[in-house]
């Protein structure tokens, strides 16, 4: 056997120069390719989750933070509530509902501060309009109050016994009013205009509600039904406050007469 011949069964010579690097077989992927595809899948999942979250926030349910003490003791400052945006697609706004609404067309226009100027960039201006219409972003101020009167209701306060009335029927508000609070210190009497709502906070002594806007806002301080974002139905944070927000007994559907 010559020097340049080798036994086919002999082990490879460790001093032999390495051959060219082998390419992966068809259908076989390298580690770098696998990692790249994993990142793509992860980014697709994250993007899908963000889109789903935005859609849920825009059309189904949204978290709202209570900004003041005007709804105590029902809602405390800093509480987080879930607001249903779909409930009023299946039923009308009801007396006793706690609603979140925009100040546009009512109190917001009377705040004394001008609305923020729209962006100069046409694309950003269109994007702002789209996000606002979807309920994802808005420059408007939002409020949370309890609906007391519907369109056509006669809401007045107070009777000789100190109670507020809706369509002449006295309300027993003890279950939701702030302890010791009077139904209202200023007396009033109003017939709620079509398409609008009379709303009040549960902490009547400090609540800036329909009563405080009777002389400064359109339609005697009422708010447009069209500006209602949804109904607050659950306190989700803190856990010590966790619970639903039912409609109080005084607002039973058959108890206060017809409206609208």
ZILINJO-V70378 format. One record per pair of residues at least 4 apart in sequence whose ideal C-beta (glycine too) atoms are under 8 Angstrom apart, sorted by the first residue. I is the first residue (numbers start at 1). J is the second residue. Records with the same first field share a line. If there is no record, write none. Layout:
# ZILINJO-V70378
I = J / J
This chain:
# ZILINJO-V70378
1 = 5 / 7
6 = 10 / 13
12 = 16
24 = 28 / 29 / 30
29 = 33 / 34 / 37
30 = 34
31 = 35
32 = 36
33 = 37
34 = 38
35 = 39
36 = 40
37 = 41
38 = 42
39 = 43
40 = 44
41 = 45
42 = 46
43 = 47
44 = 48
45 = 49
46 = 50
47 = 51
48 = 52
49 = 53
50 = 54
51 = 55
52 = 56
53 = 57
54 = 58 / 136
55 = 59 / 60
56 = 60 / 61
57 = 61 / 62 / 135 / 136
58 = 85 / 134 / 135 / 136
59 = 85 / 86 / 134 / 135
60 = 84 / 85 / 86
61 = 82 / 83 / 84 / 85 / 86 / 230
62 = 82 / 83 / 85 / 135 / 229 / 230
63 = 80 / 81 / 82 / 83 / 236
64 = 80 / 81 / 82 / 83 / 100 / 142 / 144 / 232
65 = 78 / 79 / 80
66 = 71 / 75 / 76 / 77 / 78 / 79 / 80 / 81 / 144
67 = 77
68 = 77
69 = 76 / 77 / 203 / 206
70 = 145 / 201 / 202 / 203 / 206 / 207 / 208 / 209
71 = 75 / 98 / 144 / 145 / 146 / 201 / 202 / 203 / 207
72 = 76 / 77 / 178 / 202 / 203
73 = 178 / 179 / 202 / 203
74 = 98 / 146 / 176 / 202 / 245
75 = 79 / 81 / 98 / 144 / 202 / 232 / 235
76 = 241
78 = 238
79 = 235 / 237 / 238 / 241
80 = 235 / 236 / 237
81 = 98 / 144 / 232 / 233 / 234 / 235 / 236 / 245
82 = 232 / 233 / 234 / 236
83 = 100 / 229 / 230 / 231 / 232 / 233
84 = 230 / 231 / 233
85 = 135 / 229 / 230
86 = 90 / 230
87 = 91 / 230 / 231 / 233
88 = 92 / 93 / 228 / 230 / 231
92 = 150
93 = 97 / 99 / 147 / 150 / 197 / 225 / 228 / 231
94 = 147 / 150 / 247 / 251 / 253
95 = 147 / 148 / 149 / 150 / 153 / 166 / 247 / 251 / 256
96 = 146 / 147 / 247 / 248 / 250 / 251
97 = 146 / 147 / 231 / 247
98 = 144 / 145 / 146 / 147 / 231 / 232 / 245
99 = 144 / 145 / 146 / 147 / 197 / 199 / 228 / 229 / 230 / 231 / 232
100 = 142 / 143 / 144 / 228 / 229 / 230 / 231 / 232
101 = 142 / 143 / 144 / 145 / 199 / 223 / 227 / 228 / 229
102 = 108 / 138 / 140 / 141 / 142 / 143 / 227 / 229
103 = 107 / 108 / 109 / 111 / 140 / 141 / 142 / 143 / 223 / 227
104 = 108 / 109 / 140 / 227
105 = 109 / 218 / 223 / 224 / 226 / 227
106 = 110 / 213 / 217 / 218 / 219 / 221 / 222 / 223 / 224 / 227
107 = 111 / 141 / 143 / 213 / 217 / 221 / 223
108 = 140 / 141
109 = 217 / 218
110 = 213 / 216 / 217
111 = 141
115 = 139
116 = 139
118 = 125 / 128
119 = 124 / 125 / 128
120 = 124 / 125
121 = 125
122 = 126
123 = 127
124 = 128
125 = 129
126 = 130
127 = 131
128 = 132 / 137 / 139
129 = 133
130 = 134
131 = 136 / 137 / 138
132 = 136 / 137 / 138 / 139 / 140
135 = 229
138 = 142
142 = 229
143 = 199 / 223
144 = 232
145 = 199 / 200 / 201 / 207 / 209 / 210
146 = 176 / 199 / 200 / 201 / 202
147 = 197 / 198 / 199
148 = 155 / 164 / 166 / 198 / 199 / 200 / 210
149 = 153 / 154 / 155 / 166 / 190 / 192 / 197 / 198 / 222 / 259
150 = 192 / 197 / 259 / 260
151 = 192 / 193 / 194 / 195 / 196 / 197 / 225 / 259 / 260
152 = 191 / 192 / 194 / 258 / 259 / 260
153 = 166 / 167 / 191 / 192 / 198 / 256 / 259
154 = 165 / 166 / 167 / 168 / 189 / 190 / 191 / 192
155 = 164 / 165 / 166 / 188 / 189 / 190 / 191 / 192 / 198
156 = 164 / 165 / 187 / 188 / 189 / 190
157 = 163 / 164 / 165 / 183 / 184 / 187 / 188 / 189
158 = 162 / 163 / 164 / 182 / 183 / 184 / 187
159 = 163 / 164 / 165 / 170
161 = 170
162 = 182 / 183
163 = 170 / 171 / 172 / 173 / 183
164 = 170 / 171 / 173 / 183 / 184
165 = 169 / 170 / 171
166 = 171 / 256 / 257
167 = 256 / 257 / 258 / 259
168 = 257
169 = 255 / 256 / 257
171 = 183 / 250
172 = 249 / 250
173 = 177 / 183 / 248 / 250
175 = 248 / 249 / 250
176 = 202 / 248
177 = 181 / 183 / 202 / 203 / 204
178 = 202 / 203 / 204 / 205
181 = 202 / 203 / 204 / 205
182 = 204 / 205
183 = 204
184 = 188 / 200 / 204 / 211
185 = 204 / 205
186 = 211
188 = 211 / 214
190 = 198 / 214 / 220 / 222
192 = 196 / 197 / 198 / 222 / 259
193 = 219 / 220 / 222
194 = 260
195 = 224 / 225 / 226
196 = 219 / 222 / 223 / 224 / 225
197 = 222 / 223 / 224 / 225 / 228
198 = 210 / 221 / 222
199 = 209 / 210 / 222 / 223
200 = 204 / 207 / 209 / 210 / 211
201 = 206 / 207 / 208 / 209
202 = 207
203 = 207
207 = 212
208 = 212 / 213
209 = 213 / 221
210 = 214 / 220 / 221 / 222 / 223
211 = 221
212 = 221
213 = 217 / 220 / 221
214 = 220 / 221
216 = 221
217 = 221
223 = 227 / 228
224 = 228
232 = 245
233 = 244 / 245
234 = 243 / 244 / 245
235 = 241 / 242 / 243 / 244 / 245
236 = 242
237 = 241 / 242
238 = 242
247 = 251
250 = 255 / 256
251 = 255 / 256
252 = 256
